[in-house]
């Protein structure tokens, strides 16, 4: 290690507390560290806040597939592209509960449900809320990704007991327009703000390998890390190139660059779970092992990730055994405090609505 590198690592090691004022120059300096130095620093930060051999395990289920009106260039569910994906209606509640029970039996601690919507309609939201209540009653943490949600919708989900809401930023603000035109970056930030204001935890990350520059990857992490507080869960996805999407022929990203992004995310967001998410199917065991060394401590467990492949459960178990890893053990059943918090939110919301009802439009 050079004298400059030693100084940089030592300086960063002295301050592993969460920050929300990162500059692009600082982030690019992290990316530029020698690979061994970067992973060493990330591992040191990781061990300050987590069990180094525990991995949070989630299962993801598509509860409504295809025909999404958004034009995200990476997504096989977009109605703008012909990817051969069958369109499906919203799943029945009982089928979702059955899948959740299977996930719990397989060792998952969190059950994530995703619907291909721009934004949920009220009649669909009512069904989704019942899904949340039923899945949460099993003792699982719950997570939803439903597209954009406004303030009222976010409060409804929070009142139902939803633990996490997933809404990815995808890439940097500067590159975003090259990937999506039907929803603005500000729209995404507004949704995250609504979710946070409603009292839910945030799952938000991005996708690497979409043709972006290294500076765009730094810009994405800057946006995420400068949110206050940090997202509790940060998926660092690798693009899964799906035939029929505009990105099917984009040049592959070097896996080392993906690992660098995981390590930098760990350093910048020391208390967040960094998820090794989409693209894991294409990683060999050695690359996954390096990702865990770099600070990844969350995965999706199961055969599919919404509509794309994911390592099978038995392969994951074998890898965990080989690496000496174990699923993160957490008490995910709602405590008395959590139930009181949900009740308090409901009372507060009802009070706001009652207060609003006391006023009338003087112009009428």
HELIX and SHEET records of a PDB file:
HELIX    1   1 UNK A    3  UNK A   13  1                                  11    
HELIX    2   2 UNK A   24  UNK A   31  1                                   8    
HELIX    3   3 UNK A   35  UNK A   49  1                                  15    
HELIX    4   4 UNK A   93  UNK A  105  1                                  13    
HELIX    5   5 UNK A  122  UNK A  136  1                                  15    
HELIX    6   6 UNK A  151  UNK A  159  1                                   9    
HELIX    7   7 UNK A  173  UNK A  176  1                                   4    
HELIX    8   8 UNK A  185  UNK A  197  1                                  13    
HELIX    9   9 UNK A  214  UNK A  225  1                                  12    
HELIX   10  10 UNK A  255  UNK A  268  1                                  14    
HELIX   11  11 UNK A  280  UNK A  282  5                                   3    
HELIX   12  12 UNK A  285  UNK A  293  1                                   9    
HELIX   13  13 UNK A  313  UNK A  323  1                                  11    
HELIX   14  14 UNK A  336  UNK A  357  1                                  22    
SHEET    1   A 9 UNK A 201  UNK A 203  0                                        
SHEET    2   A 9 UNK A 164  UNK A 166  1                                        
SHEET    3   A 9 UNK A 141  UNK A 145  1                                        
SHEET    4   A 9 UNK A 110  UNK A 115  1                                        
SHEET    5   A 9 UNK A  54  UNK A  64  1                                        
SHEET    6   A 9 UNK A 298  UNK A 300  1                                        
SHEET    7   A 9 UNK A 273  UNK A 276  1                                        
SHEET    8   A 9 UNK A 233  UNK A 238  1                                        
SHEET    9   A 9 UNK A 206  UNK A 208  1                                        
SHEET    1   B 6 UNK A 201  UNK A 203  0                                        
SHEET    2   B 6 UNK A 164  UNK A 166  1                                        
SHEET    3   B 6 UNK A 141  UNK A 145  1                                        
SHEET    4   B 6 UNK A 110  UNK A 115  1                                        
SHEET    5   B 6 UNK A  54  UNK A  64  1                                        
SHEET    6   B 6 UNK A 326  UNK A 327  1                                        
SHEET    1   C 2 UNK A 304  UNK A 305  0                                        
SHEET    2   C 2 UNK A 308  UNK A 309 -1                                        
END                                                                             
